[in-house]
Amino acid sequence: HLHALLALLDPALTVGDLGCGTGQVSELIAPHVAKVIAVDGSTDMVQAARKRLKGLHQVEIRRGDMEALPIDDAQLDIAVVALVLHHVPEPARALAEVHRVLKSGGRVLLVDMLPHERVEYQQQMGHVWLGFSEKTARKFLEGAGFEKASIAPMPPDEHAKGPSLFLATARKR
């Protein structure tokens, strides 16, 4: 029933699913917006996203790095960066790129891990960062030029085996 809330999205929006992985977020959002631009740096993930999103004509899938997004300036109304920033060597640079591709007044929605001690994630899953504190996330967002940053821990998921997550939103001036 919570998926019904997606109908509140403006159907004229262009949304970036940045670090899209297999395209799960794109698949969820696409029926409710005009266009989704899904980007991932991994060829394998791009192929998986193409397979998952086949037939969703409002989705464009592109291969590219978070620190050099293959999107022209001011193209997106909303940028979703879900569980990707901890993989990025230069999060500040990546968020500056997100800022660049957003229209004036556009919003970023960032979901990532809170600080944790699971160092095995770096070898097993390629994590560069062991999560981010609220202070660090705010510093990265404000340093990239965003304003009105709101950062809060997400309610714990009793079925999750990984670290706790936070949700951050901010607006481009």
Contact map, one row per residue, 1 for C-alpha under 8 A:
11111000000000000000000000000000000000000000000000000000000000000000000000000000000000000000000000000000000000000000000000000000000000000000000000000000000000000000000000000
11111100000000000000000000000000000000000000000000000000000000000000000000000000000000000000000000000000000000000000000000000000000000000000000000000000000000000000000000000
11111110000000000000000000000000000000000000000000000000000000000000000000000000000000000000000000000000000000000000000000000000000000000000000000000000000000000000000000000
11111110000000000000000000000000000000000000000000000000000000000000000000000000000000000000000000000000000000000000000000000000000000000000000000000000000000000000000000000
11111111100000000000000000000000000000000000000000000000000000000000000000000000000000000000000000000000000000000000000000000000000000000000000000000000000000000000000000000
01111111100000000000000000001001000000000000000000000000000000000000000000000000000000000000000000000000000000000000000000000000000000000000000000000000000000000000000000000
00111111110000000000000000000001000000000000000000000000000000000000000000000000000000000000000000000000000000000000000000000000000000000000000000000000000000000000000000000
00001111110000000000000000000000000000000000000000000000000000000000000000000000000000000000000000000000000000000000000000000000000000000000000000000000000000000000000000000
00001111111010000000000000000001100000000000000000000000000000000000000000000000000000000000000000000000000000000000000000000000000000000000000000000000000000000000000000000
00000011111110000000000000000001100000000000000000000000000000000000000000000000000000000000000000000000000000000000000000000000000000000000000000000000000000000000000000000
00000000111110000000000000000001110000000000000000000000000000000000000000000000000000000000000000000000000000000000000000000000000000000000000000000000000000000000000000000
00000000011111000000000000000000111000000000000000000000000000000000000000000000000000000000000000000000000000000000000000000000000000000000000000000000000000000000000000000
00000000111111100000000000000000111000000000000000000000000000000000000000011100000000000000000000000000000000000000000000000000000000000000000000000000000000000000000000000
00000000000111110000000000000000111110000000000000000000000000000000000000111100000000000000000000000000000000000000000000000000000000000000000000000000000000000000000000000
00000000000011111000000000000000101110000000000000000000000000000000000000011111000000000000000000000000000000000000000000000000000000000000000000000000000000000000000000000
00000000000001111100000000000000000111100000000000000000000000000000000000010111000000000000000000000000000000000000000000000000000000000000000000000000000000000000000000000
00000000000000111111001011000000000111100000000000000000000000000000000000000011100000000000000000000000000000000000000000000000000000000000000000000000000000000000000000000
00000000000000011111000000000000000011110000000000000000000000000100000000000011110000000000000000000000000000000000000000000000000000000000000000000000000000000000000000000
00000000000000001111100000000000000001111000000000000000000000000100000000000000110100000000000000000000000000000000000000000000000000000000000000000000000000000000000000000
00000000000000001111111111000000000001110000100010000000000000000000000000000000110000000000000000000000000000000000000000000000000000000000000000000000000000000000000000000
00000000000000000011111100000000000000010100110110000000000000000000000000000000000000000000000000000000000000000000000000000000000000000000000000000000000000000000000000000
00000000000000000001111100000000000000000000111111010000000000000000000000000000000000000000000000000000000000000000000000000000000000000000000000000000000000000000000000000
00000000000000001001111111100000000001000000000111011000000000000000000000000000000000000000000000000000000000000000000000000000000000000000000000000000000000000000000000000
00000000000000000001111111110000000000000000000010010000000000000000000000000000000000000000000000000000000000000000000000000000000000000000000000000000000000000000000000000
00000000000000001001001111111000000000000000000000000000000000000000000000000000000000000000000000000000000000000000000000000000000000000000000000000000000000000000000000000
00000000000000001001001111111100000101000000000000001000001000000000000000000000000000000000000000000000000000000000000000000000000000000000000000000000000000000000000000000
00000000000000000000001111111110000000000000000000011001000000000000000000000000000000000000000000000000000000000000000000000000000000000000000000000000000000000000000000000
00000000000000000000000111111110000000000000000000000000000000000000000000000000000000000000000000000000000000000000000000000000000000000000000000000000000000000000000000000
00000100000000000000000011111111100100000000000000000000000000000000000000000000000000000000000000000000000000000000000000000000000000000000000000000000000000000000000000000
00000000000000000000000001111111111100000000000000000001011000000000000000000000000000000000000000000000000000000000000000000000000000000000000000000000000000000000000000000
00000000000000000000000000111111100000000000000000000000000000000000000000000000000000000000000000000000000000000000000000000000000000000000000000000000000000000000000000000
00000110111000000000000000001111110000000000000000000000000000000000000000000000000000000000000000000000000000000000000000000000000000000000000000000000000000000000000000000
00000000111111100000000000001111111100000000000000000000000000000000000000000000000000000000000000000000000000000000000000000000000000000000000000000000000000000000000000000
00000000001111000000000000000101111100000000000000000000010000000000000000000000000000000000000000000000000000000000000000000000000000000000000000000000000000000000000000000
00000000000111100000000000000100111110000000000000000000011100000000000000000000000000000000000000000000000000000000000000000000000000000000000000000000000000000000000000000
00000000000001111000000001001100111111000000000000000000011100000000000000000000000000000000000000000000000000000000000000000000000000000000000000000000000000000000000000000
00000000000001111100000000000000001111100000000000000000001111000000000000000000000000000000000000000000000000000000000000000000000000000000000000000000000000000000000000000
00000000000000011111001001000000000111110000000000000000001111000000000000000000000000000000000000000000000000000000000000000000000000000000000000000000000000000000000000000
00000000000000011111000000000000000011111000010000000000000011111000110000000000000000000000000000000000000000000000000000000000000000000000000000000000000000000000000000000
00000000000000000111100000000000000001111110110000000000000001111100000000000000000000000000000000000000000000000000000000000000000000000000000000000000000000000000000000000
00000000000000000010000000000000000000111110110000000000000000111100000000000000000000000000000000000000000000000000000000000000000000000000000000000000000000000000000000000
00000000000000000000100000000000000000011111110000000000000000110000000000000000000000000000000000000000000000000000000000000000000000000000000000000000000000000000000000000
00000000000000000000000000000000000000011111111000000000000000100000000000000000000000000000000000000000000000000000000000000000000000000000000000000000000000000000000000000
00000000000000000000000000000000000000000111111100000000000000000000000000000000000000000000000000000000000000000000000000000000000000000000000000000000000000000000000000000
00000000000000000001110000000000000000011111111110000000000000000000000000000000000000000000000000000000000000000000000000000000000000000000000000000000000000000000000000000
00000000000000000000110000000000000000111111111111000000000011100000000000000000000000000000000000000000000000000000000000000000000000000000000000000000000000000000000000000
00000000000000000000010000000000000000000011111111100000000000000000000000000000000000000000000000000000000000000000000000000000000000000000000000000000000000000000000000000
00000000000000000000111000000000000000000001111111110000000000000000000000000000000000000000000000000000000000000000000000000000000000000000000000000000000000000000000000000
00000000000000000001111100000000000000000000111111111000000010000000000000000000000000000000000000000000000000000000000000000000000000000000000000000000000000000000000000000
00000000000000000000011000000000000000000000011111111100000010000000000000000000000000000000000000000000000000000000000000000000000000000000000000000000000000000000000000000
00000000000000000000000000000000000000000000001111111100000000000000000000000000000000000000000000000000000000000000000000000000000000000000000000000000000000000000000000000
00000000000000000000011100100000000000000000000111111100000000000000000000000000000000000000000000000000000000000000000000000000000000000000000000000000000000000000000000000
00000000000000000000001001100000000000000000000011111111001000000000000000000000000000000000000000000000000000000000000000000000000000000000000000000000000000000000000000000
00000000000000000000000000000000000000000000000001111111100000000000000000000000000000000000000000000000000000000000000000000000000000000000000000000000000000000000000000000
00000000000000000000000000000000000000000000000000001111100000000000000000000000000000000000000000000000000000000000000000000000000000000000000000000000000000000000000000000
00000000000000000000000000100100000000000000000000001111111000000000000000000000000000000000000000000000000000000000000000000000000000000000000000000000000000000000000000000
00000000000000000000000000000000000000000000000000000111111100000000000000000000000000000000000000000000000000000000000000000000000000000000000000000000000000000000000000000
00000000000000000000000000000100011100000000000000000001111100000000000000000000000000000000000000000000000000000000000000000000000000000000000000000000000000000000000000000
00000000000000000000000001000100001111000000000000001001111110000000000000000000000000000000000000000000000000000000000000000000000000000000000000000000000000000000000000000
00000000000000000000000000000000001111000000000000000000111111000000000000000000000000000000000000000000000000000000000000000000000000000000000000000000000000000000000000000
00000000000000000000000000000000000011100000010011000000001111100000000000000000000000000000000000000000000000000000000000000000000000000000000000000000000000000000000000000
00000000000000000000000000000000000011110000010000000000000111110000010000000000000000000000000000000000000000000000000000000000000000000000000000000000000000000000000000000
00000000000000000000000000000000000000111110010000000000000011111000010000000000000000000000000000000000000000000000000000000000000000000000000000000000000000000000000000000
00000000000000000000000000000000000000111100000000000000000001111101110000000000000000000000000000000000000000000000000000000000000000000000000000000000000000000000000000000
00000000000000000000000000000000000000111000000000000000000000111111110000000000000000000000000000000000000000000000000000000000000000000000000000000000000000000000000000000
00000000000000000110000000000000000000011000000000000000000000011111100000000000000000010000010010000000000000000000000000000000000000000000000000000000000000000000000000000
00000000000000000000000000000000000000000000000000000000000000001111100000000000000000000110111010000000000000000000000000000000000000000000000000000000000000000000000000000
00000000000000000000000000000000000000000000000000000000000000011111110000000000000000000000010010000000000000000000000000000000000000000000000000000000000000000000000000000
00000000000000000000000000000000000000100000000000000000000000011111111000000000000000000000000011000000000000000000000000000000000000000000000000000000000000000000000000000
00000000000000000000000000000000000000100000000000000000000001111001111100000000000000000000000000000000000000000000000000000000000000000000000000000000000000000000000000000
00000000000000000000000000000000000000000000000000000000000000000000111110100000000000000000000000001000000000000000000000000000000000000000000000000000000000000000000000000
00000000000000000000000000000000000000000000000000000000000000000000011111100000000000000000000000001000000000000000000000000000000000000000000000000000000000000000000000000
00000000000000000000000000000000000000000000000000000000000000000000001111100000000000000000000000011110000000000000000000000000000000000000000000000000000000000000000000000
00000000000000000000000000000000000000000000000000000000000000000000000111110000000000000000000000011111000000000000000000000000000000000000000000000000000000000000000000000
00000000000001000000000000000000000000000000000000000000000000000000001111111000000000000000000000001110000000000000000000000000000000000000000000000000000000000000000000000
00000000000011110000000000000000000000000000000000000000000000000000000001111110000000000000000000001110010000000000000000000000000000000000000000000000000000000000000000000
00000000000011100000000000000000000000000000000000000000000000000000000000111110000000000000000000000110111000000000000000000000000000000000000000000000000000000000000000000
00000000000011110000000000000000000000000000000000000000000000000000000000011111000000000000000000000100011110000000000000000000000000000000000000000000000000000000000000000
00000000000000111100000000000000000000000000000000000000000000000000000000011111100000000000000001000100011110000000000000000000000000000000000000000000000000000000000000000
00000000000000111100000000000000000000000000000000000000000000000000000000000111110000000000000000000000000111000000000000000000000000000000000000000000000000000000000000000
00000000000000001111000000000000000000000000000000000000000000000000000000000011111110000000000000000000000111100000000000000000000000000000000000000000000000000000000000000
00000000000000000111000000000000000000000000000000000000000000000000000000000001111110000000000000000000000011110000000000000000000000000000000000000000000000000000000000000
00000000000000000000000000000000000000000000000000000000000000000000000000000000111111000000000000000000000001111000000000000000000000000000000000000000000000000000000000000
00000000000000000010000000000000000000000000000000000000000000000000000000000000111111110000000000000000000000010000000000000000000000000000000000000000000000000000000000000
00000000000000000000000000000000000000000000000000000000000000000000000000000000111111110010000000000000000000010000000000000000000000000000000000000000000000000000000000000
00000000000000000000000000000000000000000000000000000000000000000000000000000000001111111010000000000000000000011000000000000011111100000000000000000000000000000000000000000
00000000000000000000000000000000000000000000000000000000000000000000000000000000000111111000000000000000000000000000000000000111100000000000000000000000000000000000000000000
00000000000000000000000000000000000000000000000000000000000000000100000000000000000111111110010000000000000000000000000000000011100000000000000000000000000000000000000000000
00000000000000000000000000000000000000000000000000000000000000000000000000000000000001111110000000000000000000000000000000000001000000000000000000000000000000000000000000000
00000000000000000000000000000000000000000000000000000000000000000010000000000000000000011111110000000000000000000000000000000000000000000000000000000000000000000000000000000
00000000000000000000000000000000000000000000000000000000000000000010000000000000000011011111111000000000000000000000000000000000000000000001000000000000000000000000000000000
00000000000000000000000000000000000000000000000000000000000000000000000000000000000000000111111100000000000000000000000000000000000000000001101100000000000000000000000000000
00000000000000000000000000000000000000000000000000000000000000000010000000000000000000000111111110000000000000000000000000000000000000000000000100000000000000000000000000000
00000000000000000000000000000000000000000000000000000000000000000111000000000000000000010111111111000000000000000000000000000000000000000000000000000000000000000000000000000
00000000000000000000000000000000000000000000000000000000000000000010000000000000000000000011111111100000000000000000000000000000000000000001100100000000000000000000000000000
00000000000000000000000000000000000000000000000000000000000000000000000000000000000000000001111111110000000000000000000000000000000000000000001110000000000000000000000000000
00000000000000000000000000000000000000000000000000000000000000000111100000000000000000000000111111111000000000000000000000000000000000000000000000000000000000000000000000000
00000000000000000000000000000000000000000000000000000000000000000000100000000010000000000000011111111100000100000000000000000000000000000000000000000000000000000000000000000
00000000000000000000000000000000000000000000000000000000000000000000000000000000000000000000001111111100000000000000000000000000000000000000000111000000000000000000000000010
00000000000000000000000000000000000000000000000000000000000000000000000011000000000000000000000111111110000000000000000000000000000000000000000000000000000000000000000000000
00000000000000000000000000000000000000000000000000000000000000000000001111110000000000000000000011111110000000000000000000000000000000000000000000000000000000000000000000000
00000000000000000000000000000000000000000000000000000000000000000000000011111110000000000000000001111111111000000000000000000000000000000000000000000000000000000000000000010
00000000000000000000000000000000000000000000000000000000000000000000000011111000000000000000000000011111110000000000000000000000000000000000000000000000000000000000000000010
00000000000000000000000000000000000000000000000000000000000000000000000001000000000000000000000000000111110000000000000000000000000000000000000000000000000000000000000000011
00000000000000000000000000000000000000000000000000000000000000000000000000001000000000000000000000000111111000000000000000000000000000000000000000000000000000000000000000111
00000000000000000000000000000000000000000000000000000000000000000000000000011110000000000000000000000111111100000000000000000000000000000000000000000000000000000000000000111
00000000000000000000000000000000000000000000000000000000000000000000000000001110000000000000000000000100111110000000000000000000000000000000000000000000000000000000000011110
00000000000000000000000000000000000000000000000000000000000000000000000000000111100000000000000001000000011111000000000000000000000000000000000000000000000000000000000111100
00000000000000000000000000000000000000000000000000000000000000000000000000000111110000000000000000000000001111100000000000000000000000000000000000000000000000000000001111000
00000000000000000000000000000000000000000000000000000000000000000000000000000001111000000000000000000000000111110000000000000000000000000000000000000000000000000000001110000
00000000000000000000000000000000000000000000000000000000000000000000000000000000111000000000000000000000000011111000000000000000000000000000000000000000000000000000111100000
00000000000000000000000000000000000000000000000000000000000000000000000000000000011111000000000000000000000001111100000000000000001100000000000000000000000000000000111000000
00000000000000000000000000000000000000000000000000000000000000000000000000000000001001000000000000000000000000111111000000000000011100000000000000000000000000000011110000000
00000000000000000000000000000000000000000000000000000000000000000000000000000000000000000000000000000000000000011111000000000000011111000000000000000000100000000011110000000
00000000000000000000000000000000000000000000000000000000000000000000000000000000000000000000000000000000000000001111100000000000011110000000000000000000000000000010000000000
00000000000000000000000000000000000000000000000000000000000000000000000000000000000000000000000000000000000000001111110000000000011000000000000000000000000000000010000000000
00000000000000000000000000000000000000000000000000000000000000000000000000000000000000000000000000000000000000000011111000000000010000000000000000000000000000000000000000000
00000000000000000000000000000000000000000000000000000000000000000000000000000000000000000000000000000000000000000001111110000000010000000000000000000000000000000000000000000
00000000000000000000000000000000000000000000000000000000000000000000000000000000000000000000000000000000000000000000111111100000010000000000000000000000000000000000000000000
00000000000000000000000000000000000000000000000000000000000000000000000000000000000000000000000000000000000000000000011111110000000000000000000000000000000000000000000000000
00000000000000000000000000000000000000000000000000000000000000000000000000000000000000000000000000000000000000000000011111111110010000000000000000000000000000000000000000000
00000000000000000000000000000000000000000000000000000000000000000000000000000000000000000000000000000000000000000000001111111111110000000000000000000000000000000000000000000
00000000000000000000000000000000000000000000000000000000000000000000000000000000000000000000000000000000000000000000001111111110000000000000000000000000000000000000000000000
00000000000000000000000000000000000000000000000000000000000000000000000000000000000000000000000000000000000000000000000111111100000000000000000000000000000000000000000000000
00000000000000000000000000000000000000000000000000000000000000000000000000000000000000000000000000000000000000000000000011111110000000000000000000000000000000000000000000000
00000000000000000000000000000000000000000000000000000000000000000000000000000000000000100000000000000000000000000000000011111111000000000000000000000000000000000000000000000
00000000000000000000000000000000000000000000000000000000000000000000000000000000000001110000000000000000000000000000000011101111110000000000000000000000000000000000000000000
00000000000000000000000000000000000000000000000000000000000000000000000000000000000001111000000000000000000000000000000001000111110000000000000000000000000000000000000000000
00000000000000000000000000000000000000000000000000000000000000000000000000000000000001110000000000000000000000000000000001000011111100000000000000000000000000000000000000000
00000000000000000000000000000000000000000000000000000000000000000000000000000000000001000000000000000000000000001111111011000011111100000000000000000000000000000000000000000
00000000000000000000000000000000000000000000000000000000000000000000000000000000000001000000000000000000000000011111000000000000111110000000000000000000000000000000000000000
00000000000000000000000000000000000000000000000000000000000000000000000000000000000001000000000000000000000000011110000000000000111111011000000000000000000000000000000000000
00000000000000000000000000000000000000000000000000000000000000000000000000000000000000000000000000000000000000000110000000000000001111111000000000000000000000000000000000000
00000000000000000000000000000000000000000000000000000000000000000000000000000000000000000000000000000000000000000100000000000000000111111100000000000011000000000000000000000
00000000000000000000000000000000000000000000000000000000000000000000000000000000000000000000000000000000000000000000000000000000000011111110000000000000000000000000000000000
00000000000000000000000000000000000000000000000000000000000000000000000000000000000000000000000000000000000000000000000000000000000111111111000000000000000000000000000000000
00000000000000000000000000000000000000000000000000000000000000000000000000000000000000000000000000000000000000000000000000000000000111111111100000000010000000000000000100000
00000000000000000000000000000000000000000000000000000000000000000000000000000000000000000000000000000000000000000000000000000000000001111111110000001010000000000000000000000
00000000000000000000000000000000000000000000000000000000000000000000000000000000000000000000000000000000000000000000000000000000000000111111111000000000000000000000000000000
00000000000000000000000000000000000000000000000000000000000000000000000000000000000000000011001000000000000000000000000000000000000000011111111100000000000000000000000000000
00000000000000000000000000000000000000000000000000000000000000000000000000000000000000000001001000000000000000000000000000000000000000001111111111101000000000000000000001000
00000000000000000000000000000000000000000000000000000000000000000000000000000000000000000000000000000000000000000000000000000000000000000111111111101000000000000000000000000
00000000000000000000000000000000000000000000000000000000000000000000000000000000000000000001000100000000000000000000000000000000000000000011111111000000000000000000000000000
00000000000000000000000000000000000000000000000000000000000000000000000000000000000000000001101100100000000000000000000000000000000000000001111111000000000000000000000000000
00000000000000000000000000000000000000000000000000000000000000000000000000000000000000000000000100100000000000000000000000000000000000000000111111100000000000000000000000011
00000000000000000000000000000000000000000000000000000000000000000000000000000000000000000000000000100000000000000000000000000000000000000000111111111000000000000000000001111
00000000000000000000000000000000000000000000000000000000000000000000000000000000000000000000000000000000000000000000000000000000000000000000110011111000000000000000000001111
00000000000000000000000000000000000000000000000000000000000000000000000000000000000000000000000000000000000000000000000000000000000000000000000001111100000000000000000011100
00000000000000000000000000000000000000000000000000000000000000000000000000000000000000000000000000000000000000000000000000000000000000000100110001111110000000000000000111100
00000000000000000000000000000000000000000000000000000000000000000000000000000000000000000000000000000000000000000000000000000000000000000000000000011111000000000000000111000
00000000000000000000000000000000000000000000000000000000000000000000000000000000000000000000000000000000000000000000000000000000000001001100000000001111100000000000011110000
00000000000000000000000000000000000000000000000000000000000000000000000000000000000000000000000000000000000000000000000000000000000001000000000000000111110000000000011100000
00000000000000000000000000000000000000000000000000000000000000000000000000000000000000000000000000000000000000000100000000000000000000000000000000000011111000000001111000000
00000000000000000000000000000000000000000000000000000000000000000000000000000000000000000000000000000000000000000000000000000000000000000000000000000001111100000001111000000
00000000000000000000000000000000000000000000000000000000000000000000000000000000000000000000000000000000000000000000000000000000000000000000000000000000111110000000000000000
00000000000000000000000000000000000000000000000000000000000000000000000000000000000000000000000000000000000000000000000000000000000000000000000000000000011111010001100000000
00000000000000000000000000000000000000000000000000000000000000000000000000000000000000000000000000000000000000000000000000000000000000000000000000000000001111110000000000000
00000000000000000000000000000000000000000000000000000000000000000000000000000000000000000000000000000000000000000000000000000000000000000000000000000000000111110000000000000
00000000000000000000000000000000000000000000000000000000000000000000000000000000000000000000000000000000000000000000000000000000000000000000000000000000000011111000000000000
00000000000000000000000000000000000000000000000000000000000000000000000000000000000000000000000000000000000000000000000000000000000000000000000000000000000111111110000000000
00000000000000000000000000000000000000000000000000000000000000000000000000000000000000000000000000000000000000000000000000000000000000000000000000000000000000111110000000000
00000000000000000000000000000000000000000000000000000000000000000000000000000000000000000000000000000000000000000000000000000000000000000000000000000000000000011111000000000
00000000000000000000000000000000000000000000000000000000000000000000000000000000000000000000000000000000000000001111000000000000000000000000000000000000000000011111100000000
00000000000000000000000000000000000000000000000000000000000000000000000000000000000000000000000000000000000000001100000000000000000000000000000000000000110100000111110000000
00000000000000000000000000000000000000000000000000000000000000000000000000000000000000000000000000000000000000111100000000000000000000000000000000000000110100000011111000000
00000000000000000000000000000000000000000000000000000000000000000000000000000000000000000000000000000000000000111100000000000000000000000000000000000011110000000001111100000
00000000000000000000000000000000000000000000000000000000000000000000000000000000000000000000000000000000000011110000000000000000000000000000000000000011110000000000111110000
00000000000000000000000000000000000000000000000000000000000000000000000000000000000000000000000000000000000111100000000000000000000000001000000000001111000000000000011111000
00000000000000000000000000000000000000000000000000000000000000000000000000000000000000000000000000000000001111000000000000000000000000000000000000011110000000000000001111100
00000000000000000000000000000000000000000000000000000000000000000000000000000000000000000000000000000000001110000000000000000000000000000000100001111100000000000000000111110
00000000000000000000000000000000000000000000000000000000000000000000000000000000000000000000000000000000111100000000000000000000000000000000000001111000000000000000000011111
00000000000000000000000000000000000000000000000000000000000000000000000000000000000000000000000000100111111000000000000000000000000000000000000011100000000000000000000001111
00000000000000000000000000000000000000000000000000000000000000000000000000000000000000000000000000000001110000000000000000000000000000000000000011100000000000000000000000111
